[in-house]
Amino acid sequence: MYGVPVNHSTVREFILVGLWENPELQFLLFVVFLCIYIITMIGNLSIIVAYKFSPNLQTPMYFFLANFSFLEICYISTTVPKMLSGFTAEHKTISVEGCLIQMFFFLLLGGTECYLLASMAYDRYIAICHPLLYFNIMNKGVCIQLIVGSWLIGTINSLIHTYLTFTLPFCGGIRIDHFYCDISPLLNLACSDTWVNETVLRVMCGCVILGTFLLTLTSYILIIVTILKIHSISGRNKVFSTCSSHFMVVMIFYGSATFMYFRPKLNYGTGQDRFISIMYAVIAPLLNPFIYSLRNQQVKDAVRKLIYIIIGTHRCNTFL
């Protein structure tokens, strides 16, 4: 019965409402998000392959970009495949175990992305503001430490939230008003007091989201100050154009994530939450390969060379 507390031994699955409940739009949404997913995968995979096989891209900046692309592939894959199956399924359900796993990896990857964005901003700050010391400061050991540290903090953050959420007793209503398992809609299903969960959520988000955003923002402010000192107008415009594009993605990701995780429980579960989540869960991974890398001439040249090599190899094999 709805409203009767039940523990996890009796709850076997949740119902995911999905992005849009109108059945007439399901097929259209399926096609749109399938295309977005394919483009995101191809774009990010291209960056990884280009970095792997291009000697001229073996620098700290492209090392971070390759790791960032791998992160984005994993990040979008935690939500979109399940969303796509929901567009075609009559019963949009997910098991409790599946929900737990999805939440854990989504929070892990989201938290890791926050720190990786801050690391990438720091990398650009050193490259632009201290170019002569760049390779001494951003050596291989430092780059690896920043990557490992980002994943470690993301893992700790995810473990805490996942544990606190799935130790709550849920009521008979198992309808999750979202297209994936997230903290806020699950707190709405809890029968017990969620004050501890909400407090921890705000404290951790303050450290993960706002903390890394301030670090990122500080890096870009220092970069802008340095750019304004450049006498060459063309050089100034080039650097400013690149950094402004990067900062646009940062604002999309942090702005939407801040809106989602810094509200009182009474505001959870509104229909707009699903569309706000799309911004950082789907749109940001789609835009990243284009804004961070494919606008970069070195990356475009490397991808073009790899395509020519693949086409040339295929023609040779066909001829033989």
FILUM-701707 format. One record per residue (C-alpha): x, y, z negated. Coordinates in nm, 4 decimals. Example, Ala and Ser with C-alpha at 12.3 -4.5 7.8 and 13.67 -1.06 7.14 Angstrom:
<rs>
<r><u>1.2300</u><v>-0.4500</v><w>-0.7800</w></r>
<r><u>1.3670</u><v>-0.1060</v><w>-0.7140</w></r>
</rs>
This chain:
<rs>
<r><u>0.0000</u><v>0.0000</v><w>0.0000</w></r>
<r><u>0.1203</u><v>0.3500</v><w>0.0784</w></r>
<r><u>0.2510</u><v>0.5291</v><w>-0.2294</w></r>
<r><u>0.3340</u><v>0.2126</v><w>-0.4228</w></r>
<r><u>0.7046</u><v>0.1989</v><w>-0.5109</w></r>
<r><u>0.8879</u><v>-0.0934</v><w>-0.3585</w></r>
<r><u>1.2501</u><v>-0.1907</v><w>-0.3797</w></r>
<r><u>1.4856</u><v>-0.2881</v><w>-0.0996</w></r>
<r><u>1.4048</u><v>-0.6576</v><w>-0.1385</w></r>
<r><u>1.0522</u><v>-0.5927</v><w>-0.0072</w></r>
<r><u>1.1382</u><v>-0.3230</v><w>0.2497</w></r>
<r><u>1.2560</u><v>-0.5020</v><w>0.5619</w></r>
<r><u>1.2428</u><v>-0.2244</v><w>0.8193</w></r>
<r><u>1.1653</u><v>0.1398</v><w>0.8832</w></r>
<r><u>0.9661</u><v>0.2990</v><w>1.1625</w></r>
<r><u>1.1516</u><v>0.5673</v><w>1.3584</w></r>
<r><u>0.9108</u><v>0.8269</v><w>1.4943</w></r>
<r><u>1.1541</u><v>0.9187</v><w>1.7709</w></r>
<r><u>1.2198</u><v>1.2492</v><w>1.9403</w></r>
<r><u>0.8721</u><v>1.3021</v><w>2.0844</w></r>
<r><u>0.5533</u><v>1.1084</v><w>2.0123</w></r>
<r><u>0.3712</u><v>1.1972</v><w>2.3349</w></r>
<r><u>0.3647</u><v>0.8676</v><w>2.5334</w></r>
<r><u>0.3379</u><v>1.0510</v><w>2.8649</w></r>
<r><u>0.6853</u><v>1.1994</v><w>2.8232</w></r>
<r><u>0.8655</u><v>0.8837</v><w>2.7119</w></r>
<r><u>0.9917</u><v>0.7812</v><w>3.0564</w></r>
<r><u>1.1073</u><v>1.1345</v><w>3.1421</w></r>
<r><u>1.2917</u><v>1.1647</v><w>2.8117</w></r>
<r><u>1.4478</u><v>0.8234</v><w>2.8685</w></r>
<r><u>1.5879</u><v>0.9327</v><w>3.2059</w></r>
<r><u>1.7104</u><v>1.2690</v><w>3.0729</w></r>
<r><u>1.8928</u><v>1.1253</v><w>2.7717</w></r>
<r><u>2.0291</u><v>0.8308</v><w>2.9677</w></r>
<r><u>2.1875</u><v>1.0784</v><w>3.2101</w></r>
<r><u>2.3232</u><v>1.2848</v><w>2.9210</w></r>
<r><u>2.4707</u><v>0.9732</v><w>2.7613</w></r>
<r><u>2.6353</u><v>0.8541</v><w>3.0843</w></r>
<r><u>2.7813</u><v>1.1984</v><w>3.1605</w></r>
<r><u>2.9117</u><v>1.2311</v><w>2.8045</w></r>
<r><u>3.0752</u><v>0.8886</v><w>2.8183</w></r>
<r><u>3.2362</u><v>0.9497</v><w>3.1583</w></r>
<r><u>3.3589</u><v>1.2982</v><w>3.0631</w></r>
<r><u>3.5173</u><v>1.1904</v><w>2.7358</w></r>
<r><u>3.6609</u><v>0.8681</v><w>2.8781</w></r>
<r><u>3.8201</u><v>1.0696</v><w>3.1602</w></r>
<r><u>4.0022</u><v>1.2836</v><w>2.9060</w></r>
<r><u>4.1309</u><v>0.9797</v><w>2.7154</w></r>
<r><u>4.2531</u><v>0.8083</v><w>3.0333</w></r>
<r><u>4.4100</u><v>1.1306</v><w>3.1625</w></r>
<r><u>4.5996</u><v>1.1759</v><w>2.8351</w></r>
<r><u>4.7100</u><v>0.8123</v><w>2.8283</w></r>
<r><u>4.8537</u><v>0.8024</v><w>3.1807</w></r>
<r><u>4.9720</u><v>1.1621</v><w>3.2369</w></r>
<r><u>5.3226</u><v>1.2454</v><w>3.1074</w></r>
<r><u>5.2605</u><v>1.6212</v><w>3.1303</w></r>
<r><u>4.9722</u><v>1.5919</v><w>2.8809</w></r>
<r><u>5.1821</u><v>1.4380</v><w>2.6033</w></r>
<r><u>5.1566</u><v>1.7417</v><w>2.3754</w></r>
<r><u>4.9860</u><v>1.7942</v><w>2.0367</w></r>
<r><u>4.6912</u><v>1.9793</v><w>2.1909</w></r>
<r><u>4.6018</u><v>1.6948</v><w>2.4256</w></r>
<r><u>4.6689</u><v>1.4393</v><w>2.1529</w></r>
<r><u>4.3959</u><v>1.6071</v><w>1.9486</w></r>
<r><u>4.1682</u><v>1.6320</v><w>2.2533</w></r>
<r><u>4.2040</u><v>1.2603</v><w>2.3296</w></r>
<r><u>4.1225</u><v>1.1692</v><w>1.9693</w></r>
<r><u>3.8358</u><v>1.4168</v><w>1.9717</w></r>
<r><u>3.6951</u><v>1.2579</v><w>2.2895</w></r>
<r><u>3.7132</u><v>0.9123</v><w>2.1294</w></r>
<r><u>3.5285</u><v>1.0515</v><w>1.8264</w></r>
<r><u>3.2576</u><v>1.2030</v><w>2.0482</w></r>
<r><u>3.2046</u><v>0.8728</v><w>2.2298</w></r>
<r><u>3.1494</u><v>0.6983</v><w>1.8971</w></r>
<r><u>2.9398</u><v>0.9856</v><w>1.7606</w></r>
<r><u>2.6839</u><v>0.9990</v><w>2.0410</w></r>
<r><u>2.6736</u><v>0.6180</v><w>2.0523</w></r>
<r><u>2.5419</u><v>0.5996</v><w>1.6950</w></r>
<r><u>2.2119</u><v>0.7676</v><w>1.7894</w></r>
<r><u>2.1392</u><v>0.7807</v><w>2.1638</w></r>
<r><u>2.1278</u><v>0.4037</v><w>2.2439</w></r>
<r><u>1.8732</u><v>0.3512</v><w>1.9657</w></r>
<r><u>1.6817</u><v>0.6574</v><w>2.0839</w></r>
<r><u>1.6739</u><v>0.5187</v><w>2.4398</w></r>
<r><u>1.5418</u><v>0.1838</v><w>2.3199</w></r>
<r><u>1.2726</u><v>0.3705</v><w>2.1261</w></r>
<r><u>1.1487</u><v>0.5408</v><w>2.4440</w></r>
<r><u>1.0719</u><v>0.2010</v><w>2.5977</w></r>
<r><u>0.9739</u><v>0.0013</v><w>2.2877</w></r>
<r><u>0.6178</u><v>-0.0357</v><w>2.1671</w></r>
<r><u>0.7275</u><v>-0.0768</v><w>1.8047</w></r>
<r><u>1.0020</u><v>0.1718</v><w>1.7148</w></r>
<r><u>1.1486</u><v>-0.0062</v><w>1.4172</w></r>
<r><u>1.4930</u><v>-0.0376</v><w>1.2625</w></r>
<r><u>1.5950</u><v>-0.2797</v><w>0.9898</w></r>
<r><u>1.7055</u><v>-0.1497</v><w>0.6522</w></r>
<r><u>2.0543</u><v>-0.2839</v><w>0.7202</w></r>
<r><u>2.0578</u><v>-0.1246</v><w>1.0641</w></r>
<r><u>1.9425</u><v>0.2054</v><w>0.9153</w></r>
<r><u>2.2166</u><v>0.1922</v><w>0.6524</w></r>
<r><u>2.4843</u><v>0.1191</v><w>0.9146</w></r>
<r><u>2.3584</u><v>0.3929</v><w>1.1457</w></r>
<r><u>2.3568</u><v>0.6514</v><w>0.8659</w></r>
<r><u>2.7016</u><v>0.5486</v><w>0.7439</w></r>
<r><u>2.8671</u><v>0.5832</v><w>1.0854</w></r>
<r><u>2.6774</u><v>0.8994</v><w>1.1776</w></r>
<r><u>2.7873</u><v>1.0736</v><w>0.8578</w></r>
<r><u>3.1392</u><v>0.9334</v><w>0.8878</w></r>
<r><u>3.1804</u><v>1.0624</v><w>1.2432</w></r>
<r><u>3.0082</u><v>1.3937</v><w>1.1698</w></r>
<r><u>3.2304</u><v>1.4626</v><w>0.8681</w></r>
<r><u>3.5404</u><v>1.3574</v><w>1.0603</w></r>
<r><u>3.4462</u><v>1.5918</v><w>1.3449</w></r>
<r><u>3.4292</u><v>1.8868</v><w>1.1047</w></r>
<r><u>3.7869</u><v>1.8320</v><w>0.9895</w></r>
<r><u>3.9084</u><v>1.7483</v><w>1.3396</w></r>
<r><u>3.7630</u><v>2.0760</v><w>1.4709</w></r>
<r><u>3.9481</u><v>2.2590</v><w>1.1939</w></r>
<r><u>4.2700</u><v>2.0737</v><w>1.2843</w></r>
<r><u>4.2289</u><v>2.1649</v><w>1.6515</w></r>
<r><u>4.1706</u><v>2.5294</v><w>1.5605</w></r>
<r><u>4.4848</u><v>2.5231</v><w>1.3467</w></r>
<r><u>4.6761</u><v>2.3713</v><w>1.6378</w></r>
<r><u>4.5622</u><v>2.6566</v><w>1.8660</w></r>
<r><u>4.6533</u><v>2.9105</v><w>1.5967</w></r>
<r><u>5.0098</u><v>2.7793</v><w>1.5755</w></r>
<r><u>5.0410</u><v>2.7582</v><w>1.9568</w></r>
<r><u>4.9229</u><v>3.1164</v><w>2.0143</w></r>
<r><u>5.0437</u><v>3.2970</v><w>1.7026</w></r>
<r><u>5.3736</u><v>3.1088</v><w>1.6492</w></r>
<r><u>5.4653</u><v>2.9654</v><w>1.9924</w></r>
<r><u>5.8394</u><v>2.9337</v><w>1.9210</w></r>
<r><u>5.7714</u><v>2.7162</v><w>1.6147</w></r>
<r><u>5.4856</u><v>2.5194</v><w>1.7697</w></r>
<r><u>5.6605</u><v>2.1885</v><w>1.8363</w></r>
<r><u>5.8482</u><v>2.2033</v><w>1.5056</w></r>
<r><u>5.5319</u><v>2.2588</v><w>1.3019</w></r>
<r><u>5.2964</u><v>2.0402</v><w>1.5056</w></r>
<r><u>5.5262</u><v>1.7406</v><w>1.5281</w></r>
<r><u>5.3980</u><v>1.3871</v><w>1.5765</w></r>
<r><u>5.3937</u><v>1.3101</v><w>1.2044</w></r>
<r><u>5.1833</u><v>1.6166</v><w>1.1209</w></r>
<r><u>4.9384</u><v>1.5426</v><w>1.4034</w></r>
<r><u>4.8895</u><v>1.1846</v><w>1.2845</w></r>
<r><u>4.8429</u><v>1.3006</v><w>0.9246</w></r>
<r><u>4.5726</u><v>1.5472</v><w>1.0310</w></r>
<r><u>4.3897</u><v>1.2783</v><w>1.2300</w></r>
<r><u>4.4127</u><v>1.0156</v><w>0.9540</w></r>
<r><u>4.3156</u><v>1.2716</v><w>0.6902</w></r>
<r><u>4.0079</u><v>1.3735</v><w>0.8903</w></r>
<r><u>3.8907</u><v>1.0116</v><w>0.9180</w></r>
<r><u>3.9648</u><v>0.9407</v><w>0.5513</w></r>
<r><u>3.7663</u><v>1.2408</v><w>0.4245</w></r>
<r><u>3.4826</u><v>1.1590</v><w>0.6647</w></r>
<r><u>3.4727</u><v>0.8021</v><w>0.5326</w></r>
<r><u>3.4625</u><v>0.9087</v><w>0.1667</w></r>
<r><u>3.1884</u><v>1.1623</v><w>0.2381</w></r>
<r><u>2.9802</u><v>0.9023</v><w>0.4220</w></r>
<r><u>3.0231</u><v>0.6346</v><w>0.1558</w></r>
<r><u>2.8988</u><v>0.8673</v><w>-0.1184</w></r>
<r><u>2.5874</u><v>0.9804</v><w>0.0695</w></r>
<r><u>2.5003</u><v>0.6340</v><w>0.2010</w></r>
<r><u>2.5357</u><v>0.4738</v><w>-0.1416</w></r>
<r><u>2.3272</u><v>0.7402</v><w>-0.3175</w></r>
<r><u>2.0540</u><v>0.7268</v><w>-0.0521</w></r>
<r><u>2.0147</u><v>0.3505</v><w>-0.0328</w></r>
<r><u>2.0075</u><v>0.2978</v><w>-0.4074</w></r>
<r><u>1.6846</u><v>0.5004</v><w>-0.4213</w></r>
<r><u>1.3511</u><v>0.3152</v><w>-0.4450</w></r>
<r><u>1.1352</u><v>0.3825</v><w>-0.1395</w></r>
<r><u>0.7577</u><v>0.4035</v><w>-0.1305</w></r>
<r><u>0.5311</u><v>0.1954</v><w>0.0919</w></r>
<r><u>0.5444</u><v>0.4670</v><w>0.3569</w></r>
<r><u>0.8411</u><v>0.3602</v><w>0.5713</w></r>
<r><u>0.7858</u><v>0.6048</v><w>0.8576</w></r>
<r><u>1.1034</u><v>0.8075</v><w>0.9194</w></r>
<r><u>1.0161</u><v>1.1384</v><w>1.0817</w></r>
<r><u>1.3275</u><v>1.1442</v><w>1.2977</w></r>
<r><u>1.4958</u><v>0.9656</v><w>1.5893</w></r>
<r><u>1.7753</u><v>0.8245</v><w>1.3709</w></r>
<r><u>1.8383</u><v>0.7471</v><w>1.0046</w></r>
<r><u>1.9518</u><v>1.0620</v><w>0.8286</w></r>
<r><u>1.9668</u><v>1.1705</v><w>0.4661</w></r>
<r><u>1.6884</u><v>1.4287</v><w>0.4645</w></r>
<r><u>1.4014</u><v>1.2219</v><w>0.6133</w></r>
<r><u>1.4953</u><v>0.9250</v><w>0.3940</w></r>
<r><u>1.4830</u><v>1.1407</v><w>0.0812</w></r>
<r><u>1.1223</u><v>1.2165</v><w>0.1736</w></r>
<r><u>1.0434</u><v>0.8452</v><w>0.1369</w></r>
<r><u>1.1973</u><v>0.8134</v><w>-0.2085</w></r>
<r><u>0.9694</u><v>0.7491</v><w>-0.5062</w></r>
<r><u>1.2162</u><v>0.8674</v><w>-0.7701</w></r>
<r><u>1.3690</u><v>1.2063</v><w>-0.8424</w></r>
<r><u>1.6219</u><v>1.3010</v><w>-0.5713</w></r>
<r><u>1.7804</u><v>1.5944</v><w>-0.7569</w></r>
<r><u>2.1163</u><v>1.4182</v><w>-0.7804</w></r>
<r><u>2.1102</u><v>1.3349</v><w>-0.4082</w></r>
<r><u>2.0224</u><v>1.6913</v><w>-0.3105</w></r>
<r><u>2.2876</u><v>1.8380</v><w>-0.5416</w></r>
<r><u>2.5579</u><v>1.6074</v><w>-0.4088</w></r>
<r><u>2.4407</u><v>1.6782</v><w>-0.0536</w></r>
<r><u>2.4850</u><v>2.0521</v><w>-0.0966</w></r>
<r><u>2.8179</u><v>2.0237</v><w>-0.2781</w></r>
<r><u>2.9640</u><v>1.7814</v><w>-0.0247</w></r>
<r><u>2.8276</u><v>1.9780</v><w>0.2692</w></r>
<r><u>2.9748</u><v>2.2901</v><w>0.1175</w></r>
<r><u>3.3155</u><v>2.1222</v><w>0.1226</w></r>
<r><u>3.2812</u><v>1.9432</v><w>0.4557</w></r>
<r><u>3.0755</u><v>2.1818</v><w>0.6700</w></r>
<r><u>3.1262</u><v>2.5297</v><w>0.5220</w></r>
<r><u>3.4820</u><v>2.4600</v><w>0.4074</w></r>
<r><u>3.6036</u><v>2.3452</v><w>0.7484</w></r>
<r><u>3.4029</u><v>2.6162</v><w>0.9229</w></r>
<r><u>3.5811</u><v>2.8846</v><w>0.7185</w></r>
<r><u>3.9168</u><v>2.7277</v><w>0.8049</w></r>
<r><u>3.8202</u><v>2.7177</v><w>1.1727</w></r>
<r><u>3.6848</u><v>3.0721</v><w>1.1660</w></r>
<r><u>4.0017</u><v>3.2003</v><w>0.9978</w></r>
<r><u>4.2164</u><v>3.0387</v><w>1.2668</w></r>
<r><u>4.0135</u><v>3.1987</v><w>1.5449</w></r>
<r><u>4.0186</u><v>3.5413</v><w>1.3775</w></r>
<r><u>4.3986</u><v>3.5264</v><w>1.3574</w></r>
<r><u>4.4071</u><v>3.4124</v><w>1.7205</w></r>
<r><u>4.1899</u><v>3.7074</v><w>1.8276</w></r>
<r><u>4.4167</u><v>3.9501</v><w>1.6392</w></r>
<r><u>4.7163</u><v>3.8052</v><w>1.8237</w></r>
<r><u>4.5350</u><v>3.8166</v><w>2.1588</w></r>
<r><u>4.4609</u><v>4.1866</v><w>2.1149</w></r>
<r><u>4.8355</u><v>4.2483</v><w>2.0862</w></r>
<r><u>4.9033</u><v>4.0899</v><w>2.4272</w></r>
<r><u>4.9939</u><v>4.3639</v><w>2.6762</w></r>
<r><u>4.9121</u><v>4.1593</v><w>2.9859</w></r>
<r><u>4.5417</u><v>4.1979</v><w>3.0614</w></r>
<r><u>4.5295</u><v>3.8763</v><w>3.2659</w></r>
<r><u>4.7053</u><v>3.6816</v><w>2.9912</w></r>
<r><u>4.4757</u><v>3.8284</v><w>2.7286</w></r>
<r><u>4.1641</u><v>3.7430</v><w>2.9298</w></r>
<r><u>4.2832</u><v>3.3874</v><w>2.9931</w></r>
<r><u>4.3490</u><v>3.3093</v><w>2.6267</w></r>
<r><u>4.0358</u><v>3.4888</v><w>2.5090</w></r>
<r><u>3.8167</u><v>3.3030</v><w>2.7630</w></r>
<r><u>3.9487</u><v>2.9657</v><w>2.6476</w></r>
<r><u>3.9126</u><v>3.0406</v><w>2.2756</w></r>
<r><u>3.5660</u><v>3.1923</v><w>2.3145</w></r>
<r><u>3.4486</u><v>2.8746</v><w>2.4908</w></r>
<r><u>3.5905</u><v>2.6621</v><w>2.2097</w></r>
<r><u>3.4267</u><v>2.8823</v><w>1.9476</w></r>
<r><u>3.0887</u><v>2.8524</v><w>2.1231</w></r>
<r><u>3.0915</u><v>2.4737</v><w>2.0719</w></r>
<r><u>3.2041</u><v>2.5241</v><w>1.7123</w></r>
<r><u>2.9089</u><v>2.7558</v><w>1.6476</w></r>
<r><u>2.6597</u><v>2.5121</v><w>1.8067</w></r>
<r><u>2.7884</u><v>2.2258</v><w>1.5932</w></r>
<r><u>2.8288</u><v>2.4093</v><w>1.2623</w></r>
<r><u>2.5201</u><v>2.6292</v><w>1.3011</w></r>
<r><u>2.2797</u><v>2.3422</v><w>1.3610</w></r>
<r><u>2.4455</u><v>2.1185</v><w>1.1002</w></r>
<r><u>2.4279</u><v>2.3943</v><w>0.8370</w></r>
<r><u>2.0569</u><v>2.4452</v><w>0.9079</w></r>
<r><u>1.9899</u><v>2.0736</v><w>0.8668</w></r>
<r><u>2.1766</u><v>2.0082</v><w>0.5428</w></r>
<r><u>2.1373</u><v>2.3288</v><w>0.3395</w></r>
<r><u>1.7623</u><v>2.3432</v><w>0.2858</w></r>
<r><u>1.5404</u><v>2.2454</v><w>-0.0052</w></r>
<r><u>1.3651</u><v>1.9101</v><w>0.0146</w></r>
<r><u>1.0269</u><v>2.0765</v><w>0.0759</w></r>
<r><u>1.1471</u><v>2.1810</v><w>0.4208</w></r>
<r><u>1.2582</u><v>1.8318</v><w>0.5253</w></r>
<r><u>1.0724</u><v>1.6413</v><w>0.7923</w></r>
<r><u>0.9459</u><v>1.9288</v><w>1.0055</w></r>
<r><u>0.9187</u><v>1.8613</v><w>1.3778</w></r>
<r><u>1.1896</u><v>2.1147</v><w>1.4589</w></r>
<r><u>1.4449</u><v>1.9050</v><w>1.2681</w></r>
<r><u>1.4582</u><v>1.6537</v><w>1.5513</w></r>
<r><u>1.5360</u><v>1.9203</v><w>1.8077</w></r>
<r><u>1.7933</u><v>2.0934</v><w>1.5874</w></r>
<r><u>1.9644</u><v>1.7567</v><w>1.5399</w></r>
<r><u>1.9860</u><v>1.7180</v><w>1.9171</w></r>
<r><u>2.2186</u><v>2.0194</v><w>1.9255</w></r>
<r><u>2.4979</u><v>1.8654</v><w>1.7167</w></r>
<r><u>2.4268</u><v>1.4952</v><w>1.7758</w></r>
<r><u>2.3834</u><v>1.5028</v><w>2.1557</w></r>
<r><u>2.4439</u><v>1.8432</v><w>2.3174</w></r>
<r><u>2.7770</u><v>1.9177</v><w>2.1450</w></r>
<r><u>2.9347</u><v>1.5843</v><w>2.2559</w></r>
<r><u>2.8044</u><v>1.6549</v><w>2.6083</w></r>
<r><u>2.9581</u><v>2.0036</v><w>2.6233</w></r>
<r><u>3.2893</u><v>1.9237</v><w>2.4578</w></r>
<r><u>3.4669</u><v>1.7548</v><w>2.7522</w></r>
<r><u>3.3695</u><v>2.0408</v><w>2.9820</w></r>
<r><u>3.4544</u><v>2.3277</v><w>2.7485</w></r>
<r><u>3.7572</u><v>2.1853</v><w>2.5693</w></r>
<r><u>3.9252</u><v>2.0040</v><w>2.8547</w></r>
<r><u>3.7714</u><v>1.9964</v><w>3.2002</w></r>
<r><u>3.8033</u><v>2.3759</v><w>3.2210</w></r>
<r><u>4.1746</u><v>2.3243</v><w>3.1606</w></r>
<r><u>4.3694</u><v>2.3156</v><w>3.4871</w></r>
<r><u>4.6246</u><v>2.0629</v><w>3.3589</w></r>
<r><u>4.3522</u><v>1.8175</v><w>3.2610</w></r>
<r><u>4.1671</u><v>1.8641</v><w>3.5900</w></r>
<r><u>4.4884</u><v>1.8021</v><w>3.7846</w></r>
<r><u>4.5618</u><v>1.4905</v><w>3.5809</w></r>
<r><u>4.2084</u><v>1.3526</v><w>3.6305</w></r>
<r><u>4.2258</u><v>1.4297</v><w>4.0033</w></r>
<r><u>4.5582</u><v>1.2446</v><w>4.0387</w></r>
<r><u>4.4203</u><v>0.9416</v><w>3.8562</w></r>
<r><u>4.1167</u><v>0.9358</v><w>4.0859</w></r>
<r><u>4.3420</u><v>0.9489</v><w>4.3915</w></r>
<r><u>4.5546</u><v>0.6671</v><w>4.2522</w></r>
<r><u>4.2470</u><v>0.4517</v><w>4.1811</w></r>
<r><u>4.0996</u><v>0.5194</v><w>4.5270</w></r>
<r><u>4.4348</u><v>0.4537</v><w>4.6932</w></r>
<r><u>4.4831</u><v>0.1257</v><w>4.5033</w></r>
<r><u>4.1307</u><v>0.0151</v><w>4.5943</w></r>
<r><u>4.1899</u><v>0.0870</v><w>4.9634</w></r>
<r><u>4.5153</u><v>-0.1055</v><w>4.9586</w></r>
<r><u>4.3497</u><v>-0.4054</v><w>4.7957</w></r>
<r><u>4.0667</u><v>-0.3915</v><w>5.0460</w></r>
<r><u>4.3106</u><v>-0.3761</v><w>5.3385</w></r>
<r><u>4.5111</u><v>-0.6704</v><w>5.2060</w></r>
</rs>
